[in-house]
Amino acid sequence: MEQSYIQRTSGIQGRDKIGYAMGDVASCLVFGLTQSILNKYYTDVLEIGVLSVMIMTIVARIWDAINDPIWGWIIDGAKASHTGRYRRWIQIFAVPTALAAVLMFADVRGFSSGGKLAWIYFTYILFGMLYTCINIPYGSLAQVITSNDKERSSLSVFRSIGSTFGAMPAMVLASMCYVKLADGTPRMDYHKVLVGVIVIAVLSVLAYYLCYAWTKERVQIPPVKRQKGQTGKVVRVLLRSRPFMAVSLASMLFLAAQMFGQGYNTYLFDHYFHKTALTMLPTVCQYLPVAVIMFFATRLGNRFGRREVCANGILLAAIFYFGLFVLALFGITNVWLYLAACLASGVGTAFIFLLVWALTTDAIDYNKVVYGLDDEATSYAFYSFMRKLGTTVATILINVPLLRIGYSGSKLNTEGLSEEALRSMYNSSVMIPAVLFLLVFVILQRMCPLNKKRVEQLQTEKEQVLGSRQG
């Protein structure tokens, strides 16, 4: 019996799953540095004001709005080489991306204030551009490893597992890069930071090459024939695609909540809890449930619907953070209670963390079937830009509360921080993720039409569309 198109372009192996996971190990090794430590490095080591950091991040996103679609356009129009359509870009940009990550932490403490600003603008934007060059083809790779939605769901889980392992070294570095001053207060040590960053960058290169070596492209996608105004047409389709915009917005806000927690906790545990050594524990607690849920997330998503389990899980996480805020109104704040709530909320966030990439491929499939959109790389470039907006939102949400309490890079202990300011710091740490998680729930539940039934219909429609093309 003749195989269907989806059957012919499926059949992934364990090697594919591990190889694909290694791509996110690599990406999160270097990207994790911007999540866990870069903001505090700018404010406390380089002594750059929090407002300047926010402005720089916004400028970088404005440039990304131009750069990301251009790179997606280039990839969609490029011919596949003997190393594949998307894999080859991972091989080309692995080393430059790692070097750019190290350059962000180069020793410019002796520069003037203007010189420091110029350096962080240059290196932060350079890193963002190179990260785009490797992240867009890596994200698009799932589309060509397999055309089966259940196998893509499995790839999503493995990618998320990879991101967990990739994010850990930066969090460890964020907890261990301090020295105690003569008065006993902790201060970020530049040399520890630099050594840690170099080790992380080298590991990222190794992981990228493993991703390149262990994955196989089964789906052959021809280059997109370029017409005048093609990219603008693609963006207009994406903007009116409810599933794609819903998934993009949900992913952006979820990433913003994740990054906010990882970045803001370096300040919270230093100044509010006075537990600098425990800085990485909130994120660890959020990731721990992933180690259990990853074994059945794919099955639950296939049975009840990926959108459904992600939406209900994120609502559970929002409830726990709102609970911390209510307890704080009665004066109940405790580091162990905070960590327990992080662990409990991690049960809820684990589902979207593990399945968000499958939701993304579902949305891209929808655009292919409904709108005839074959520009996978451009679509992923737009999605990647939306996630980068999440990093900007996180940076703003980290620094606005710090501005409100008068934090400056030279203030390395709680001297001068009033009790009211410290309470405000704690309230921000719990209310911001609570609100963001609630918004993600509303977007998935009310805006995204890709429920279980619609995704099953989509597979049948995709077979008809793609099978007829291969005819």
Secondary structure, 3 states (H helix, E strand, C coil): CCCCHHHHCCCCCHHHHHHHHHHHHHHHHHHHHHHHCHHHHHHHHCCCCHHHHHHHHHHHHHHHHHHHHHHHHHHHHCCCECCECCHHHHHHHHHHHHHHHHHCCCCCCCCCHHHHHHHHHHHHHHHHHHHHHHHHHHHHHHHHHCCCHHHHHHHHHHHHHHHHHHHHHHHHHHHHCEEECCCCCEEECHHHHHHHHHHHHHHHHHHHHHHHHHCCCCCCCCCCCCCCCHHHHHHHHHHHCHHHHHHHHHHHHHHHHHHHHHHHHHHHHHHHCCCHHHCCHHHHHHHCCHHHHCCCHHHHHHHHCHHHHHHHHHHHHHHHHHHHHHHHHCCCCCHHHHHHHHHHHHHHHHHHHHHHHHHHHHHHHHHHHHHCCCCHHHHHHHHHHHHHHHHHHHHHHHHHHHHHCCCCCCCCCCCCCCHHHHHHHHHHHHHHHHHHHHHHHHHHHHHCCCCHHHHHHHHHHHHHHHHHHHC
